[in-house]
Each structure stands twice: as C-alpha cells, then as structure tokens.
C-alpha cells in the first residue's frame, strides 16, 4: 500500500510540475501579458485571469502547441475571453515554422483585415463578429469550473505572427456585445460590414480601438 501511495504521489507531483512548467512561459500581471518563450509582451484591454491551459504535440509539424485560456467574468459569466496559442518547433532539423494566413468565419462579418510590421515581425490581424458556442469541446474545461459562457454574439480580434521560424503565435480576444451597456440588435445581419450602423457601429469602434492598442503594443524582449 505504501508503494502504491508513493507512486501516486510521484505521478501527481509530475503532473503538477509539468503544469507549472507550461504556465511559467507566459503570465499576466495587471494589463500586461509577458511571454518568455518566445520573448515578447503586449498590453491587454482588461484584467484577465488564467482559467485553463493545456498542450498537445503535432508530430507531423514537428511542433508542440501550448494553449492558454484567460477570462474576465462578472457573476460567474464570461464577458471577455483571451486565448493564446503558441507553437514551439521541437525538431531542430525541421525547416522554419510557417503559419497559414488568418481567415474569417465569414467574409460579410469581417470588418477589418490587415498587417503591421513590429520590428522583424509581420503581424497579421483581423476583426470579425462571431458567436460564442458554450457547447464547443475546447470550452468545456471552463464550463466545468462553474463558469457560464453565454450563447451570444461577440466581437473578436485575432492576430498572429511567426517568430524566427521557431515559434508561431496566435491570439484571439473576444468580447460579448451585450457587455458594452448599450441597446443593440441581436441579429447577425445588423452587424454585417455593409449594414452596421447606430449603437452597433459605436460598439465596433470602441472594440477596434482597444484591439488595435493591443496589436500596436506588441514588443519583442531580449531572450
């Protein structure tokens, strides 16, 4: 029995230290996100906290992807969500890591798509309307922690960049359209690029401003 207990403790300790190792590469303090692998920082529009993280290997791509879920919630309901995915090259003999271009869920709900140079980085970004889906398998770990993800429309900003051919970074920031405190339409067609107006357009402008501040704040750090 003692050997079994000791083995269980060792296993749990291994899992715990593995978790710590994953988290130590990335942290949020206040409104600043810092990544140590690869080394960069950017400012975020709200004070988020880490709710879930995991990693998975991609043998065909010779990489390992780390995924971090951060949320801002009110009364146990998500208002804003930040998902950071970082792919690390695992085979030094493999070619430089590349990432596919960003694509919207649908063109008519994409409001902005462009690129910006940040030093040696080329950052690809877009803003679109999307629907939060609480039934999504990737969000179940959040649901299981007694946090509600409303089945609402949300504005989402994405940006991504490749770092020296060794890492690929993808960030998705989304905010519930109902959390802005204005009377708005719940119909997706009223948020489409060619028909948006009134409070919907005001909310989009506010979201775009905060998202672009995040993109413009991306800065490389010394390794």
C-alpha positions as CSV (number, residue, x, y, z in Angstrom):
1,X,0.0,0.0,0.0
2,X,2.9,2.4,0.8
3,X,4.4,1.8,-2.6
4,X,1.1,2.4,-4.3
5,X,0.6,5.7,-2.4
6,X,4.2,6.8,-3.1
7,X,3.8,6.0,-6.8
8,X,0.5,8.0,-6.8
9,X,2.2,11.0,-5.1
10,X,5.1,10.9,-7.6
11,X,2.6,10.8,-10.5
12,X,0.7,13.8,-9.2
13,X,3.8,15.7,-8.5
14,X,5.0,15.1,-12.0
15,X,1.7,16.3,-13.4
16,X,1.8,19.4,-11.1
17,X,5.3,20.3,-12.0
18,X,4.5,19.8,-15.7
19,X,1.6,22.2,-15.3
20,X,3.9,24.7,-13.6
21,X,6.5,24.4,-16.4
22,X,3.8,25.2,-19.0
23,X,2.5,28.2,-17.2
24,X,5.9,29.7,-16.4
25,X,6.4,30.6,-20.0
26,X,3.5,33.0,-20.1
27,X,1.9,35.3,-17.4
28,X,-0.4,38.2,-17.0
29,X,0.3,41.0,-14.4
30,X,-2.3,43.7,-14.4
31,X,-2.9,44.6,-18.1
32,X,0.4,43.3,-19.4
33,X,1.0,39.8,-20.9
34,X,4.5,38.6,-20.9
35,X,5.8,35.5,-22.8
36,X,9.2,34.1,-22.0
37,X,9.1,31.6,-24.9
38,X,9.3,33.3,-27.3
39,X,10.1,36.5,-25.6
40,X,7.5,39.2,-26.2
41,X,5.0,41.4,-24.4
42,X,1.7,43.2,-25.2
43,X,-0.9,45.1,-23.3
44,X,-4.4,43.7,-22.9
45,X,-7.7,45.6,-22.6
46,X,-8.9,44.1,-19.3
47,X,-7.6,42.3,-16.3
48,X,-7.9,38.6,-17.1
49,X,-7.1,35.5,-15.1
50,X,-5.9,32.1,-16.3
51,X,-8.8,29.6,-16.2
52,X,-7.4,26.7,-18.2
53,X,-4.3,25.6,-20.2
54,X,-3.0,22.5,-21.9
55,X,-0.5,21.5,-24.6
56,X,-0.6,19.0,-27.4
57,X,2.1,17.6,-29.8
58,X,1.9,17.9,-33.5
59,X,4.3,15.1,-34.8
60,X,3.6,15.9,-38.5
61,X,4.6,19.5,-38.0
62,X,7.5,18.8,-35.6
63,X,5.9,21.1,-33.0
64,X,4.2,21.3,-29.7
65,X,1.4,23.8,-29.1
66,X,0.6,25.4,-25.8
67,X,-2.9,26.8,-25.3
68,X,-3.9,29.3,-22.6
69,X,-7.5,30.4,-21.8
70,X,-7.9,33.7,-19.9
71,X,-11.2,35.2,-19.0
72,X,-12.8,38.3,-17.4
73,X,-16.2,37.4,-15.8
74,X,-19.0,39.0,-14.0
75,X,-21.2,37.0,-11.6
76,X,-19.7,33.8,-12.9
77,X,-20.5,34.7,-16.6
78,X,-17.8,35.3,-19.1
79,X,-17.7,38.8,-20.6
80,X,-14.3,38.8,-22.3
81,X,-12.1,35.9,-23.4
82,X,-8.4,35.8,-24.4
83,X,-7.0,32.7,-26.0
84,X,-3.2,32.5,-26.6
85,X,-1.8,29.7,-28.7
86,X,2.0,29.3,-29.1
87,X,3.5,26.6,-31.2
88,X,7.1,25.6,-30.5
89,X,9.3,23.8,-33.0
90,X,10.5,20.5,-31.5
91,X,12.8,19.2,-34.2
92,X,15.9,21.4,-34.8
93,X,16.4,19.7,-38.2
94,X,13.0,20.6,-39.4
95,X,12.5,23.6,-41.7
96,X,11.4,27.1,-40.4
97,X,7.9,27.1,-38.9
98,X,5.3,28.8,-41.0
99,X,1.7,29.7,-40.2
100,X,-1.3,29.9,-42.5
101,X,-2.9,33.3,-43.1
102,X,-5.8,34.4,-41.0
103,X,-9.3,33.7,-42.4
104,X,-12.6,35.0,-41.2
105,X,-15.5,32.7,-40.3
106,X,-17.5,34.6,-43.0
107,X,-16.4,37.5,-45.1
108,X,-19.6,39.5,-44.6
109,X,-19.0,39.7,-40.8
110,X,-15.3,40.6,-41.1
111,X,-14.8,44.3,-40.5
112,X,-11.1,44.7,-40.8
113,X,-8.1,42.7,-42.0
114,X,-4.6,44.0,-42.4
115,X,-0.9,43.6,-41.4
116,X,1.6,45.6,-39.4
117,X,5.3,45.5,-39.0
118,X,6.7,45.3,-35.5
119,X,10.5,45.3,-35.8
120,X,11.4,42.0,-37.5
121,X,7.8,40.7,-37.0
122,X,5.0,40.9,-39.5
123,X,1.7,40.8,-37.6
124,X,-1.4,39.6,-39.4
125,X,-4.7,40.7,-37.8
126,X,-8.5,40.9,-38.3
127,X,-11.7,41.8,-36.5
128,X,-15.0,40.0,-37.0
129,X,-18.3,39.2,-35.4
130,X,-18.5,35.6,-34.2
131,X,-20.8,33.5,-32.0
132,X,-19.6,32.1,-28.7
133,X,-20.6,28.4,-28.5
134,X,-20.6,27.0,-25.0
135,X,-21.0,23.5,-26.4
136,X,-17.6,23.7,-28.1
137,X,-15.4,20.9,-26.7
138,X,-12.5,23.3,-26.3
139,X,-14.5,25.4,-23.8
140,X,-15.8,22.5,-21.6
141,X,-13.0,22.8,-19.1
142,X,-14.2,26.4,-18.4
143,X,-17.9,25.3,-18.1
144,X,-16.8,22.5,-15.7
145,X,-15.4,25.2,-13.4
146,X,-18.9,26.6,-12.9
147,X,-18.3,29.5,-15.3
148,X,-21.1,30.3,-17.8
149,X,-20.2,31.2,-21.3
150,X,-23.3,32.8,-22.8
151,X,-24.5,31.8,-26.3
152,X,-24.1,35.4,-27.5
153,X,-22.6,37.2,-30.4
154,X,-19.2,38.6,-29.7
155,X,-16.7,40.8,-31.4
156,X,-13.4,39.0,-31.9
157,X,-10.0,40.3,-32.8
158,X,-7.2,37.9,-33.9
159,X,-3.6,38.5,-34.5
160,X,-0.7,36.2,-35.3
161,X,3.0,36.1,-36.2
162,X,5.9,33.7,-36.7
163,X,9.0,34.2,-34.5
164,X,12.3,33.5,-36.1
165,X,11.0,30.3,-37.7
166,X,11.0,28.7,-34.2
167,X,7.6,29.6,-32.9
168,X,4.1,30.5,-34.2
169,X,1.9,32.8,-32.0
170,X,-1.9,33.2,-32.4
171,X,-4.0,35.4,-30.1
172,X,-7.8,35.6,-30.1
173,X,-9.5,38.3,-28.0
174,X,-13.3,38.4,-27.9
175,X,-16.0,40.4,-26.0
176,X,-19.7,39.8,-25.6
177,X,-21.6,42.5,-27.5
178,X,-24.1,42.8,-24.6
179,X,-21.3,43.8,-22.1
180,X,-20.9,47.3,-23.6
181,X,-24.1,48.6,-21.9
182,X,-25.9,49.9,-25.0
183,X,-29.2,48.8,-26.5
184,X,-28.2,46.8,-29.6
185,X,-29.5,44.3,-32.1
186,X,-29.1,40.6,-31.5
187,X,-29.4,39.9,-35.3
188,X,-26.2,38.9,-37.0
189,X,-27.3,40.7,-40.2
190,X,-27.3,44.1,-38.4
191,X,-23.6,43.6,-37.5
192,X,-22.5,42.8,-41.1
193,X,-19.8,45.0,-42.6
194,X,-22.1,46.6,-45.2
195,X,-25.1,47.3,-42.9
196,X,-23.7,48.1,-39.5
197,X,-24.9,51.5,-38.0
198,X,-26.0,53.2,-34.8
199,X,-25.0,51.7,-31.5
200,X,-23.7,48.6,-33.3
201,X,-21.2,50.8,-35.1
202,X,-20.3,52.7,-32.0
203,X,-19.5,49.4,-30.2
204,X,-17.4,48.2,-33.1
205,X,-15.4,51.4,-33.0
206,X,-14.8,51.0,-29.2
207,X,-13.7,47.4,-29.7
208,X,-11.5,48.2,-32.6
209,X,-9.7,51.0,-30.6
210,X,-8.9,48.6,-27.7
211,X,-7.9,45.8,-30.0
212,X,-5.6,47.9,-32.1
213,X,-4.0,49.3,-28.9
214,X,-3.2,45.7,-28.1
215,X,-1.7,45.0,-31.5
216,X,0.3,48.2,-31.5
217,X,1.8,47.4,-28.1
218,X,3.4,44.1,-29.2
219,X,7.1,44.4,-28.3
220,X,10.0,41.9,-28.5
221,X,12.1,41.2,-25.4
222,X,15.7,40.2,-25.1
223,X,15.8,36.3,-24.7
